[in-house]
Amino acid sequence: MDSDGTQDARGTHANPVPRPAGPPPAMPPLPAQAPGVPPRPDGSAFLTWLRTPRPEAAPGVWRFGHRPRPEEEPEVIPGRQLISGAVIAFLVGWLIWSLLQNGYLGTWWWVPFDLIVPDSWRGSDSQLGDVGNVLVYRGYEVLIALIIMVGVGKLGRWGEVWRRFVAPHLRRPQPQETDRAPAEDPAQWNQLRAAGAADAAERLVVEARSGLMRDVDHARIARAWQGVRSGRHSLATFTGAVLKDGAAACLHPSGARDLPARLGRHDLLTGQVRLGTTADDARNPYAYRGSGLGLGPDLLGTSLLAVGPAGSGKTGSVVRPLAESLCLHALAGRAAVVVVGGAGAGLGPADAYDVVVRIGNPDSVYDLDLYGGTTDPDEAAAVLAEALVGDLADPHPGSDGRRSTTVLAQLLGPFRAVHGRFPSVPELRQLLDGSPGLLGALRQGLAGSDHESLLRELDARERQMGQPGDIGGTLADRVALLDRPAFAGFFDTSGQSRPFSLKALDHPVRVRIDLPERGHADASRMLARLVLAQFTASVAVREDRSLFACLILDDASGVVTPEAVKGIQRLRSAHAGVVLTLRTLDDVPRPLRGPLLGAAGCRMALSGLTPWDGQDFAEVWGKEWTEARDVTDRQIIAETPAGKAVHMVRRVITGKAPTARAVTVRQVERERWSASELAHGVPPGHAVLSLTTVQGEHAPPLLVDLRD
């Protein structure tokens, strides 16, 4: 049985999820990168990880082992003041008790004793005897002493002293919650037992205890069980697969059960990957301070924009962990991921992906489908026009985007009708240049057929050629960037290569596309726009939207266009998202910066940001009401000789004139993070990040240490 979305990517040219030639290799122990516990052969590491509490938390909080904090910061008394107050309170209590014992305060405190204790219990002829008489009197004195101790203890905050300075040294470390009642233990698979699959549940329990199950296996089988509950698979098929293969049931089509290596900390039970630690800074909400920062599909579904200069950690601290996490989700049948970046950018080993497209590398096994796997000429023309000249389009109404689409459609439709395929790059360049021989062959192929409308399209294109304002020449120049010897074996449409199509995002595929940035920078930006356009078009028409689809684009310079921003805005409803990184917002046209920041629900400003980039972030993050305290010192003027003498003594001792301090508290509206703070106040290795979930929950801008 294949779990949801783990079938082959049928309907594409290349079968982008190849199955292994033989059975998967023997399973190694649980990876050491799994949060919490190092691997052990007896399965205790996995069970400890599985049973670790994950309480509900605010957006972005790393939930694995999280201990919630109060929303508001409690008032913390300085340690010296707290201890001195406790000592003074003790001395006051001791003084009061001494005065009472020695009769300096009278005997009124014996009145309750006289009213309560019978006369027969007091005096030399007490019915209780000498010992009992002493116990009664001493007991009352102890009671009064306890009352005094309770009173001065509250005044001196002895309880706070105990909690802060004594209890931490006496408290033993509490073990993680690993032993739960069977009804609450996630390792017991009670949902399977309740549905009548007790044998399958017991097999999984045995696999977990024996060390044969890992976090990816658990997530993958849980995903397959969701398919049973939704009706996609039958209970009998699921049970048979589990009884046969145990923890290896419902495998990903590649046969892999884990990645070759992990660099990040992942928690597949919550779907999070840990990027760092929220700094213990006054600008962060108290509930976030010191907690881990974790991102998952619930946040990436609103898209993430990260801006920072070279060396600020965009690739190593953000892109690589996110790509790794989404690849794990794909192995569990939960997600499909496409990672795009320059060759050698450090986006993960090739073994971590099902498909690696190395454009411009003759050793590349896979090719890239220039037309996105579609057979509709109009759809292919729209996507290709966005890739070729999307960056030239005016972001205001009346741009040339529609004209470019029309020109391409006028050529792609007749060519496909005649040849049964779309033109290759050299053929498309000739068509846009108006090659008489190729256009004549198309006209001859359409003559005498039922394609009169396509003949009219071809006639219209020929009339427009050479006219002022014709966009065909610009399109031909852009296509010429791909018609280079380095790309001779790529973008094939004759069926001789293995092109990958983004139509395969219906399946949990892991794809990495390497762009030839060296020597072909313009072509790389054009191909990045092509992938982004194909991604936004493909995810909107997916049949299985239960899979989370994500495109990670490392360095989106020259990629953001008006149509790209519109496409990003539509991704949330399609259960998809993008991760874009930029060195600076100057790589985005000025009219598109605001819409881009608005389209991305998660925004990250890394250290080293320029002040003008910081200004854009400051505007989108807005302002908040804060409490401002104005302190004014006013000199005190003494009018009497005695007062003047006292002031003179104070001045000699303190070196300052006697003053009276006035404090004014008022509510003011200030920027959450100013442009100057973002440019100069973010330490190296840190970032300021705001978050939005797909449900609409927000987290304010947080200062995060990406190195932890």
LUMBANU-338676 format. One line per 8 residues: number of its first residue (from 1); their letters; for each residue x, y, z of C-alpha. Coordinates in Angstrom, 2 decimals. Last residue first. Layout:
N
NUM	A	X/Y/Z | ... .
//
This chain:
708
708	DRLDVLLP	21.42/28.40/18.84 | 23.09/30.24/15.94 | 19.88/31.77/14.59 | 19.41/33.96/17.66 | 15.94/35.45/17.22 | 14.60/38.97/17.86 | 10.86/38.65/17.42 | 8.50/40.83/15.36 .
700	PAHEGQVT	4.95/40.21/16.62 | 3.34/36.77/16.29 | 0.05/36.52/14.43 | -2.75/33.98/14.19 | -4.59/34.01/10.84 | -5.40/30.30/10.49 | -2.64/29.95/7.86 | -0.23/31.17/10.51 .
692	TLSLVAHG	1.46/34.56/10.56 | 4.99/35.24/11.80 | 7.34/38.18/12.34 | 11.11/37.68/12.38 | 14.02/39.86/13.45 | 17.32/38.11/12.79 | 20.46/37.15/14.67 | 23.83/35.75/13.61 .
684	PPVGHALE	25.47/39.13/14.01 | 23.60/41.38/16.46 | 20.50/43.36/15.33 | 20.72/46.94/16.60 | 22.38/48.73/13.67 | 20.17/48.36/10.61 | 17.04/46.98/12.28 | 17.38/49.46/15.15 .
676	SASWRERE	17.84/52.38/12.74 | 14.83/51.38/10.67 | 12.69/51.27/13.80 | 11.31/48.08/15.29 | 7.88/48.05/16.93 | 7.44/51.66/15.92 | 6.10/53.89/18.69 | 2.71/55.04/19.95 .
668	VQRVTVAR	2.83/56.68/23.38 | 1.05/55.97/26.67 | 2.14/58.14/29.59 | 3.95/57.80/32.93 | 5.44/60.90/34.59 | 8.00/60.42/37.38 | 9.07/63.33/39.62 | 12.34/63.09/41.57 .
660	ATPAKGTI	13.19/65.55/44.34 | 16.77/66.75/44.56 | 19.44/67.34/47.18 | 22.64/68.61/45.54 | 25.15/65.96/44.66 | 28.51/64.89/46.11 | 26.77/62.22/48.14 | 28.31/62.82/51.57 .
652	VRRVMHVA	29.24/66.51/51.27 | 25.98/67.31/49.51 | 23.97/65.48/52.15 | 25.75/67.46/54.90 | 25.04/70.75/53.14 | 21.40/69.78/52.69 | 21.08/69.09/56.42 | 22.65/72.45/57.28 .
644	KGAPTEAI	20.33/74.26/54.85 | 17.35/72.56/56.43 | 18.47/73.63/59.91 | 18.97/77.22/58.74 | 15.47/77.30/57.25 | 14.51/77.90/53.61 | 16.01/74.85/51.91 | 15.71/74.73/48.11 .
636	IQRDTVDR	15.18/71.26/46.66 | 16.54/70.69/43.14 | 14.10/69.10/40.75 | 14.89/65.79/39.00 | 12.49/64.80/36.20 | 11.82/61.22/35.07 | 9.68/60.58/31.98 | 8.30/57.06/31.74 .
628	AETWEKGW	6.88/55.87/28.41 | 4.40/52.98/28.28 | 4.00/51.48/24.84 | 1.28/51.48/22.21 | 2.31/49.73/19.01 | 3.49/50.72/15.56 | 3.64/49.13/12.12 | 5.40/45.97/11.05 .
620	VEAFDQGD	4.97/46.93/7.37 | 6.46/50.37/7.92 | 9.42/49.13/9.95 | 10.18/46.50/7.32 | 10.28/49.13/4.57 | 12.44/51.42/6.72 | 14.84/48.58/7.46 | 15.49/48.24/3.73 .
612	WPTLGSLA	16.37/51.94/3.68 | 18.56/51.51/6.77 | 20.53/48.62/5.21 | 20.23/45.20/6.80 | 23.39/43.79/8.38 | 21.58/41.32/10.61 | 18.65/39.46/9.12 | 15.16/40.82/8.48 .
604	MRCGAAGL	12.58/38.03/8.31 | 8.96/38.31/7.19 | 6.31/35.60/7.58 | 2.87/36.26/6.03 | 4.38/37.18/2.68 | 1.86/38.95/0.42 | 2.15/42.23/2.34 | 5.92/42.33/2.06 .
596	LPGRLPRP	5.56/41.66/-1.67 | 2.82/44.28/-2.08 | 5.01/46.91/-0.33 | 8.11/46.10/-2.33 | 6.34/45.95/-5.71 | 6.23/49.68/-6.57 | 9.98/49.98/-5.74 | 11.06/47.19/-8.08 .
588	VDDLTRLT	12.64/44.31/-6.12 | 16.43/43.83/-6.02 | 16.54/47.01/-3.91 | 14.89/44.90/-1.21 | 18.33/43.59/-0.39 | 20.18/40.30/-0.40 | 16.93/38.48/-1.07 | 15.52/35.14/0.04 .
580	LVVGAHAS	12.16/33.69/-0.95 | 10.32/30.80/0.70 | 7.10/29.89/-1.08 | 3.78/28.48/0.07 | 1.13/25.89/-0.65 | -2.18/24.72/0.73 | -4.03/26.13/-2.34 | -5.82/28.81/-0.27 .
572	RLRQIGKV	-2.46/30.07/0.97 | -0.97/30.16/-2.52 | -3.17/32.92/-3.96 | -1.12/35.87/-2.66 | 2.03/34.28/-4.03 | 0.49/34.23/-7.53 | -0.39/37.91/-7.34 | 3.17/38.74/-6.30 .
564	AEPTVVGS	4.53/36.65/-9.18 | 2.22/38.40/-11.63 | 3.57/41.82/-10.61 | 7.15/40.55/-10.80 | 9.60/39.27/-8.20 | 12.29/37.15/-9.85 | 15.04/39.72/-10.46 | 16.82/38.72/-7.25 .
556	ADDLILCA	15.06/35.72/-5.69 | 18.21/34.38/-4.05 | 17.45/30.89/-2.72 | 13.99/29.98/-3.98 | 12.23/27.42/-1.81 | 8.97/26.26/-3.39 | 6.50/24.52/-1.09 | 3.60/22.16/-1.63 .
548	FLSRDERV	1.66/20.81/1.35 | -0.11/17.62/0.38 | -3.80/17.56/1.31 | -4.37/19.48/-1.89 | -4.64/16.30/-3.96 | -6.08/17.17/-7.37 | -3.73/20.06/-7.99 | -5.01/22.97/-10.09 .
540	AVSATFQA	-3.72/25.91/-8.02 | -0.47/24.12/-7.27 | 0.45/24.09/-10.97 | 0.09/27.80/-11.80 | 1.99/29.05/-8.77 | 4.75/26.50/-9.41 | 4.98/27.15/-13.15 | 5.40/30.89/-12.52 .
532	LVLRALMR	8.02/30.29/-9.84 | 9.92/27.84/-12.04 | 9.88/30.24/-15.00 | 10.94/33.20/-12.86 | 13.91/31.14/-11.66 | 14.67/30.25/-15.29 | 14.77/33.93/-16.22 | 17.01/34.74/-13.28 .
524	SADAHGRE	19.36/31.94/-14.31 | 19.39/33.08/-17.95 | 20.39/36.59/-16.87 | 23.17/35.23/-14.63 | 24.59/32.90/-17.27 | 28.36/33.17/-16.81 | 28.25/31.65/-13.34 | 24.62/31.43/-12.23 .
516	PLDIRVRV	23.90/28.09/-13.87 | 20.80/27.17/-11.83 | 20.59/23.96/-9.81 | 17.07/22.60/-9.40 | 16.40/20.33/-6.42 | 13.26/18.23/-6.26 | 11.69/16.11/-3.53 | 8.36/14.57/-4.62 .
508	PHDLAKLS	5.41/13.84/-2.37 | 2.93/13.60/-5.27 | 0.42/16.05/-6.77 | 3.46/18.29/-7.24 | 4.27/16.26/-10.37 | 2.70/18.97/-12.57 | 5.96/20.80/-11.85 | 7.43/18.95/-14.81 .
500	FPRSQGST	10.78/17.21/-14.95 | 12.19/16.54/-18.39 | 13.75/13.14/-19.07 | 15.39/13.58/-22.49 | 14.71/12.28/-26.03 | 10.99/13.09/-25.98 | 11.12/15.72/-28.73 | 10.52/18.69/-26.43 .
492	DFFGAFAP	14.06/19.22/-25.13 | 14.59/22.02/-22.66 | 18.22/20.93/-22.21 | 20.92/19.30/-24.34 | 22.10/22.51/-25.99 | 22.03/24.54/-22.76 | 25.77/25.28/-22.60 | 25.79/25.82/-26.37 .
484	RDLLAVRD	23.38/28.75/-25.99 | 19.76/29.13/-27.05 | 18.63/29.93/-23.51 | 19.73/33.58/-23.66 | 18.36/33.67/-27.23 | 14.88/33.22/-25.75 | 15.26/36.67/-24.20 | 16.26/38.26/-27.51 .
476	ALTGGIDG	13.37/36.54/-29.27 | 10.92/37.87/-26.68 | 12.23/41.38/-27.20 | 11.85/41.03/-30.97 | 8.32/39.72/-30.62 | 7.17/42.69/-28.50 | 6.06/44.68/-31.54 | 5.96/48.37/-30.58 .
468	PQGMQRER	6.51/49.63/-34.11 | 5.59/46.95/-36.67 | 8.29/44.55/-37.81 | 6.18/41.49/-37.18 | 2.56/42.41/-36.42 | 1.25/41.23/-39.79 | 3.01/37.88/-39.44 | 1.50/37.35/-35.99 .
460	ADLERLLS	-2.01/38.12/-37.29 | -1.59/35.64/-40.12 | -0.52/32.94/-37.66 | -3.54/33.54/-35.45 | -5.78/33.47/-38.53 | -4.26/30.15/-39.50 | -4.95/28.89/-35.98 | -8.61/29.81/-36.38 .
452	EHDSGALG	-8.74/27.92/-39.67 | -7.50/24.77/-37.97 | -9.91/22.24/-39.53 | -7.36/21.19/-42.12 | -6.69/22.12/-45.74 | -3.74/24.32/-44.85 | -2.41/23.93/-41.32 | 0.75/22.06/-42.33 .
444	QRLAGLLG	1.42/24.51/-45.16 | 1.10/27.47/-42.82 | 3.41/25.82/-40.31 | 5.97/25.09/-43.04 | 5.75/28.70/-44.20 | 6.38/29.95/-40.66 | 9.47/27.73/-40.41 | 10.84/28.80/-43.79 .
436	PSGDLLQR	10.04/32.47/-43.39 | 11.82/32.76/-40.01 | 9.92/35.50/-38.16 | 12.44/36.14/-35.35 | 9.83/34.86/-32.88 | 9.46/31.63/-34.86 | 13.22/31.22/-35.15 | 13.65/31.64/-31.40 .
428	LEPVSPFR	10.90/29.11/-30.73 | 12.62/26.60/-33.03 | 15.97/27.05/-31.27 | 14.29/26.64/-27.84 | 12.25/23.60/-28.81 | 8.75/24.06/-30.16 | 5.69/22.56/-28.43 | 4.46/19.14/-29.41 .
420	GHVARFPG	2.00/17.46/-31.80 | 3.90/18.79/-34.80 | 1.16/20.64/-36.74 | -1.30/21.53/-33.98 | 1.54/22.16/-31.59 | 3.13/24.68/-33.94 | -0.18/26.43/-34.65 | -0.90/26.93/-30.92 .
412	LLQALVTT	2.64/27.89/-29.87 | 2.94/30.74/-32.37 | -0.13/32.89/-31.72 | 0.08/31.89/-28.04 | 3.54/33.44/-27.82 | 2.38/36.76/-29.25 | -0.73/36.80/-27.05 | 1.25/36.13/-23.87 .
404	SRRGDSGP	3.66/38.93/-24.72 | 0.74/41.30/-25.34 | -0.78/40.36/-21.99 | 2.40/41.18/-20.09 | 3.00/44.49/-21.86 | 1.64/46.67/-19.05 | -1.59/48.67/-19.09 | -2.24/48.56/-15.36 .
396	HPDALDGV	0.80/49.28/-13.13 | 3.65/46.90/-12.29 | 5.19/47.73/-15.71 | 6.34/44.51/-17.31 | 10.05/44.15/-17.95 | 10.60/41.63/-15.15 | 7.88/39.40/-16.60 | 9.68/39.36/-19.95 .
388	LAEALVAA	10.82/35.77/-20.47 | 9.50/33.95/-17.41 | 6.09/35.62/-17.36 | 5.78/35.09/-21.10 | 6.53/31.38/-20.62 | 3.78/30.97/-18.04 | 1.17/32.76/-20.13 | 2.21/31.02/-23.36 .
380	AEDPDTTG	2.01/27.56/-21.76 | -1.49/28.30/-20.48 | -2.59/29.55/-23.91 | -1.00/26.61/-25.70 | -2.77/24.03/-23.49 | -0.80/20.78/-23.35 | 0.78/21.51/-19.98 | 3.89/19.83/-18.58 .
372	GYLDLDYV	5.41/23.07/-17.31 | 6.24/24.49/-20.73 | 10.03/24.60/-20.45 | 10.12/21.11/-18.97 | 13.38/20.91/-17.07 | 15.82/18.07/-17.78 | 16.91/15.20/-15.59 | 20.02/13.03/-15.50 .
364	SDPNGIRV	22.42/15.99/-15.40 | 25.92/15.03/-16.55 | 25.90/17.71/-19.28 | 25.56/20.43/-16.62 | 23.81/23.52/-17.99 | 20.75/22.98/-15.85 | 21.46/20.52/-13.09 | 18.02/19.04/-12.34 .
356	VVDYADAP	18.11/16.82/-9.25 | 15.05/14.60/-8.75 | 14.35/12.33/-5.78 | 16.29/14.46/-3.34 | 18.37/13.77/-0.20 | 20.90/11.79/-2.25 | 21.83/15.00/-4.08 | 23.22/16.43/-0.87 .
348	GLGAGAGG	21.67/19.55/0.66 | 21.10/23.14/-0.45 | 24.76/24.11/-0.16 | 24.86/26.73/-2.94 | 27.05/24.54/-5.15 | 25.01/25.25/-8.27 | 22.79/28.24/-7.67 | 19.41/27.81/-6.11 .
340	VVVVAARG	15.97/26.24/-6.46 | 14.39/23.84/-3.98 | 11.11/22.19/-4.96 | 9.15/20.46/-2.18 | 6.14/18.16/-2.04 | 4.59/17.48/1.35 | 2.92/15.00/3.71 | 3.90/11.58/2.41 .
332	ALAHLCLS	6.33/10.93/5.29 | 9.28/11.06/2.89 | 7.90/14.41/1.70 | 7.78/15.71/5.27 | 11.43/14.73/5.67 | 12.23/16.64/2.47 | 10.28/19.59/3.89 | 12.47/19.61/6.99 .
324	EALPRVVS	15.71/19.46/5.03 | 14.62/22.32/2.78 | 13.69/24.37/5.85 | 17.01/23.61/7.55 | 18.98/24.55/4.38 | 17.05/27.75/3.61 | 17.17/29.38/7.05 | 20.50/29.09/8.87 .
316	GTKGSGAP	22.84/28.02/6.07 | 21.18/29.82/3.16 | 20.09/33.09/4.78 | 22.95/33.23/7.28 | 24.09/36.88/7.15 | 27.02/36.06/4.87 | 25.66/37.96/1.88 | 23.24/40.67/2.95 .
308	GVALLSTG	19.83/40.01/4.49 | 16.19/39.66/3.51 | 14.03/36.62/4.26 | 10.50/36.39/2.83 | 8.35/33.50/4.05 | 5.07/32.22/2.63 | 1.63/31.99/4.37 | 1.72/28.18/4.15 .
300	LLDPGLGL	5.21/28.38/5.64 | 3.56/29.05/9.00 | 1.25/26.03/9.29 | 3.78/24.07/7.19 | 6.30/24.27/10.02 | 8.62/26.75/11.69 | 10.22/26.46/15.13 | 11.78/29.11/17.37 .
292	GSGRYAYP	13.01/27.84/20.72 | 11.99/29.59/23.91 | 14.23/31.99/25.84 | 11.81/34.88/25.63 | 8.57/34.03/23.83 | 6.07/34.48/26.70 | 7.83/37.72/27.74 | 7.13/39.38/24.41 .
284	NRADDATT	10.41/40.36/22.71 | 11.70/43.96/22.93 | 12.99/43.34/26.46 | 15.40/40.74/25.12 | 15.87/37.12/26.16 | 16.45/36.16/22.52 | 14.14/33.72/20.79 | 16.19/30.64/20.07 .
276	GLRVQGTL	17.09/29.19/16.68 | 15.78/27.63/13.48 | 14.05/24.56/14.92 | 12.11/22.53/12.39 | 8.46/21.87/13.07 | 5.98/19.27/11.80 | 4.44/18.76/15.26 | 5.15/15.02/15.37 .
268	LDHRGLRA	7.89/15.47/12.79 | 10.10/17.29/15.25 | 13.28/18.34/13.50 | 16.60/19.72/14.70 | 18.78/20.71/11.75 | 21.87/19.19/10.17 | 20.46/15.83/9.13 | 22.18/13.18/7.06 .
260	PLDRAGSP	21.34/10.59/4.39 | 17.66/11.45/4.78 | 15.23/8.89/6.19 | 13.01/5.99/5.23 | 13.96/5.87/1.56 | 12.15/3.48/-0.80 | 11.97/6.15/-3.49 | 8.21/5.61/-3.77 .
252	HLCAAAGD	7.80/6.60/-0.08 | 7.04/3.55/2.00 | 3.57/2.59/3.25 | 4.92/-0.03/5.67 | 8.55/-0.04/6.86 | 7.54/0.14/10.54 | 5.83/-3.23/10.21 | 6.15/-4.66/6.70 .
244	KLVAGTFT	3.55/-7.42/6.51 | 1.30/-6.58/9.44 | 1.45/-2.89/8.50 | 0.61/-3.52/4.83 | -2.26/-5.87/5.71 | -3.73/-3.39/8.16 | -3.67/-0.58/5.59 | -5.27/-2.73/2.90 .
236	ALSHRGSR	-7.96/-3.96/5.30 | -8.73/-0.45/6.52 | -9.40/0.70/3.00 | -7.66/3.65/1.45 | -8.85/7.07/0.28 | -11.75/7.04/2.73 | -10.71/10.02/4.84 | -10.02/7.79/7.86 .
228	VGQWARAI	-7.88/5.44/5.78 | -5.93/8.32/4.27 | -5.34/9.70/7.75 | -3.89/6.29/8.63 | -1.42/6.71/5.78 | -0.28/10.01/7.30 | 0.16/8.35/10.70 | 2.21/5.64/8.96 .
220	RAHDVDRM	4.46/8.29/7.40 | 4.85/10.30/10.61 | 5.78/7.22/12.65 | 8.20/6.00/10.01 | 9.83/9.43/9.77 | 10.31/9.54/13.56 | 11.98/6.15/13.73 | 10.85/2.57/14.15 .
212	LGSRAEVV	12.97/-0.59/14.39 | 14.21/0.05/17.94 | 12.62/-3.04/19.51 | 10.09/-1.02/21.45 | 8.90/0.80/18.33 | 8.54/-2.36/16.25 | 6.62/-4.09/19.04 | 4.21/-1.16/19.33 .
204	LREAADAA	3.77/-1.11/15.55 | 2.83/-4.80/15.51 | 0.38/-4.22/18.38 | -1.32/-1.43/16.46 | -1.63/-3.61/13.35 | -3.20/-6.42/15.37 | -5.58/-3.96/17.10 | -6.95/-2.66/13.80 .
196	GAARLQNW	-10.58/-2.42/14.93 | -11.04/1.33/14.66 | -10.48/1.89/18.39 | -7.26/-0.12/18.21 | -5.97/2.05/15.38 | -6.74/5.25/17.30 | -5.03/3.71/20.34 | -1.67/3.61/18.60 .
188	QAPDEAPA	0.10/2.50/21.83 | 3.13/4.77/21.37 | 0.89/7.83/21.69 | 0.27/6.93/25.37 | -2.95/8.55/26.58 | -5.17/5.46/27.07 | -2.16/3.42/28.16 | -1.49/5.85/30.99 .
180	RDTEQPQP	1.73/7.66/30.52 | 5.35/6.96/31.25 | 7.77/9.12/29.30 | 7.10/12.52/30.83 | 10.62/13.81/30.89 | 12.50/13.35/34.16 | 12.45/16.13/36.75 | 15.87/17.32/37.81 .
172	RRLHPAVF	16.10/17.32/41.63 | 15.19/20.51/43.42 | 17.44/21.41/46.34 | 19.67/23.94/44.59 | 16.76/25.54/42.72 | 14.76/25.70/46.02 | 17.24/27.90/47.90 | 17.90/31.13/46.00 .
164	RRWVEGWR	14.86/32.02/43.91 | 12.03/30.02/45.44 | 13.23/30.43/49.02 | 13.83/34.18/48.69 | 10.38/34.54/47.11 | 8.82/32.73/50.07 | 10.75/34.91/52.53 | 9.12/38.02/51.06 .
156	GLKGVGVM	10.17/40.23/53.99 | 6.66/41.48/54.71 | 5.23/38.01/54.26 | 7.89/36.51/56.50 | 7.41/39.31/59.05 | 3.78/38.28/59.48 | 4.33/34.54/59.37 | 7.17/34.81/61.90 .
148	IILAILVE	5.08/36.92/64.30 | 2.27/34.36/64.14 | 4.78/31.57/64.65 | 6.21/33.33/67.74 | 2.69/33.75/69.17 | 2.05/30.02/68.69 | 5.41/29.15/70.25 | 4.50/31.26/73.28 .
140	YGRYVLVN	1.16/29.45/73.57 | 2.92/26.08/73.42 | 5.37/27.20/76.08 | 2.52/27.99/78.48 | 0.63/24.79/77.81 | 3.74/22.61/77.78 | 4.95/24.04/81.10 | 1.61/23.25/82.77 .
132	GVDGLQSD	1.68/19.76/81.32 | 5.09/19.12/82.81 | 4.16/20.51/86.20 | 0.90/18.64/86.44 | -2.04/18.78/84.07 | -4.59/19.37/86.84 | -2.81/22.59/87.68 | -2.17/23.25/91.37 .
124	SGRWSDPV	0.94/25.38/90.73 | -0.92/27.68/88.36 | -2.88/27.06/85.18 | -4.86/24.17/83.73 | -7.70/24.42/86.26 | -8.16/28.07/85.32 | -9.34/27.04/81.87 | -7.33/28.25/78.79 .
116	ILDFPVWW	-9.29/30.41/76.33 | -9.72/33.82/77.95 | -6.41/33.87/79.82 | -4.53/32.76/76.71 | -6.26/35.42/74.60 | -5.17/38.07/77.16 | -1.51/36.97/77.19 | -0.59/39.45/74.39 .
108	WTGLYGNQ	-1.68/42.28/76.67 | 1.25/41.59/78.98 | 3.22/44.77/78.48 | 5.40/45.83/75.54 | 8.67/45.90/77.48 | 7.80/42.62/79.16 | 11.07/40.84/78.41 | 9.46/38.20/76.21 .
100	LLSWILWG	7.42/40.75/74.32 | 10.43/42.96/73.63 | 12.44/39.96/72.49 | 9.66/38.81/70.17 | 9.37/42.26/68.63 | 13.14/42.46/68.15 | 13.29/38.99/66.54 | 10.49/39.97/64.15 .
92	VLFAIVAG	12.28/43.19/63.24 | 15.54/41.30/62.76 | 13.82/38.78/60.49 | 12.20/41.57/58.46 | 15.59/43.25/58.08 | 17.10/40.00/56.83 | 14.30/39.44/54.31 | 14.52/43.03/53.08 .
84	SILQRGPI	18.28/42.72/52.64 | 17.80/39.52/50.68 | 15.19/41.00/48.34 | 17.04/44.28/47.82 | 20.24/42.43/46.94 | 18.37/40.08/44.60 | 16.57/42.82/42.68 | 12.78/42.41/42.84 .
76	VEPEEEPR	11.22/40.87/39.75 | 7.73/42.00/38.78 | 6.23/39.21/36.73 | 6.59/39.42/32.95 | 3.22/39.21/31.26 | 2.03/36.32/29.11 | 3.10/33.70/31.62 | 5.63/31.08/30.50 .
68	PRHGFRWV	4.94/27.75/28.86 | 7.49/24.93/29.24 | 8.35/23.52/25.83 | 9.55/19.91/25.61 | 9.06/19.91/21.82 | 6.81/22.91/21.14 | 9.30/25.21/19.42 | 7.31/28.46/19.57 .
60	GPAAEPRP	6.55/29.93/16.13 | 2.90/30.71/16.71 | 1.96/30.67/20.42 | 1.92/27.36/22.25 | -0.01/24.13/22.68 | 1.96/21.73/24.80 | 4.37/19.20/23.28 | 5.18/16.74/26.04 .
52	TRLWTLFA	7.87/14.11/25.31 | 6.21/10.76/24.66 | 7.41/10.30/21.07 | 10.97/11.44/21.75 | 11.26/9.14/24.76 | 9.78/6.30/22.72 | 12.30/6.90/19.92 | 15.26/7.01/22.28 .
44	SGDPRPPV	14.02/3.95/24.16 | 14.01/1.91/20.95 | 16.39/-0.78/22.22 | 19.23/0.15/19.86 | 19.76/3.57/21.41 | 19.98/6.87/19.54 | 20.75/10.08/21.45 | 17.79/11.77/23.21 .
36	GPAQAPLP	15.94/15.04/22.85 | 15.34/16.18/19.37 | 16.19/13.84/16.50 | 19.61/14.89/15.27 | 21.17/11.69/16.57 | 19.27/9.81/13.91 | 17.20/6.83/15.17 | 19.20/3.67/14.55 .
28	PMAPPPGA	20.10/2.52/11.03 | 17.47/0.78/8.90 | 18.76/-1.94/6.62 | 18.89/-0.82/3.02 | 15.75/-0.38/0.92 | 14.82/-3.27/-1.36 | 16.25/-3.29/-4.86 | 16.32/-1.13/-7.97 .
20	PRPVPNAH	15.02/1.86/-6.09 | 11.82/3.60/-7.22 | 12.06/6.77/-9.23 | 9.97/9.77/-8.11 | 10.14/12.14/-11.11 | 8.50/9.74/-13.60 | 10.02/11.75/-16.45 | 7.42/12.97/-18.88 .
12	TGRADQTG	4.66/13.61/-16.40 | 1.24/11.93/-16.27 | 2.26/9.59/-13.54 | 4.19/10.96/-10.61 | 4.51/7.61/-8.89 | 2.28/7.06/-5.88 | 3.20/8.48/-2.48 | 0.38/11.01/-2.31 .
4	DSDM	-1.45/9.34/0.52 | 0.38/6.24/1.61 | 1.21/3.49/-0.82 | 0.00/0.00/0.00 .
//
